[in-house]
Amino acid sequence: MVLPEPWAAYVRQQKALSETTSLSDRCWGLESSLIDRIEAIAEGRAVSAEASDRQAASAARRERHRRRILAMYGPTAFQTGCPTVARGLEARQAIGNLARRAGRFDSLLLLAVASGVSPATIAERLLMSPAAIRQRVSRTRRANDHLRPDEAA
C-alpha cells in the first residue's frame, strides 16, 4: 500500500522516532516535526519532506541550546533529578545573585530562554525584534559567566 506524500513522510519520521532507544535532542526534534506535520495536514498546508527534516534538525538544535543554557544558569536543584530543600535554597540564591548582578529584566530574560521560551516568542511579547532579544541574552550571559555553577563548567 502506498501512502500519500504527507503521510508517507510522517510514517518515515514516526519510524525513526520509534527506533530510538533514548530520549535525545533528535527525539525532541522529530517529535516537534511530527506535530508540525499533523497541524499542516489538518490546515491543508503542504509541507515537503525536506522542510520537515530541516524543522526536525532545527528543533533538535534549539533543545541542545536550551539544555546548555539551563545547565549553565538554571536552578541547580533541577539538574540532579533529586531536588532537596538545600538545593532549592541554593538555586534560589543563584537566581537572586543573577537578578542582582544582571538586573531583573535580563535575569528574567535568561531564565525564560533557559526554560524553553523561544526568543521569537519573547520578542513578540515585549514588542522587540528576535535579534535584539538574542543579542541581549548573549551579552547578559557573557557578562555573568563567572556566576555559572561549578557543576556545569
HELIX and SHEET records of a PDB file:
HELIX    1   1 GLU A    5  SER A   18  1                                  14    
HELIX    2   2 ASP A   25  GLU A   43  1                                  19    
HELIX    3   3 ALA A   49  TYR A   73  1                                  25    
HELIX    4   4 THR A   76  PHE A   78  5                                   3    
HELIX    5   5 VAL A   85  ALA A  102  1                                  18    
HELIX    6   6 ARG A  104  ALA A  114  1                                  11    
HELIX    7   7 PRO A  119  LEU A  126  1                                   8    
HELIX    8   8 PRO A  130  ALA A  143  1                                  14    
HELIX    9   9 ASP A  145  LEU A  147  5                                   3    
HELIX   10  10 ASP A  150  ALA A  152  5                                   3    
END                                                                             
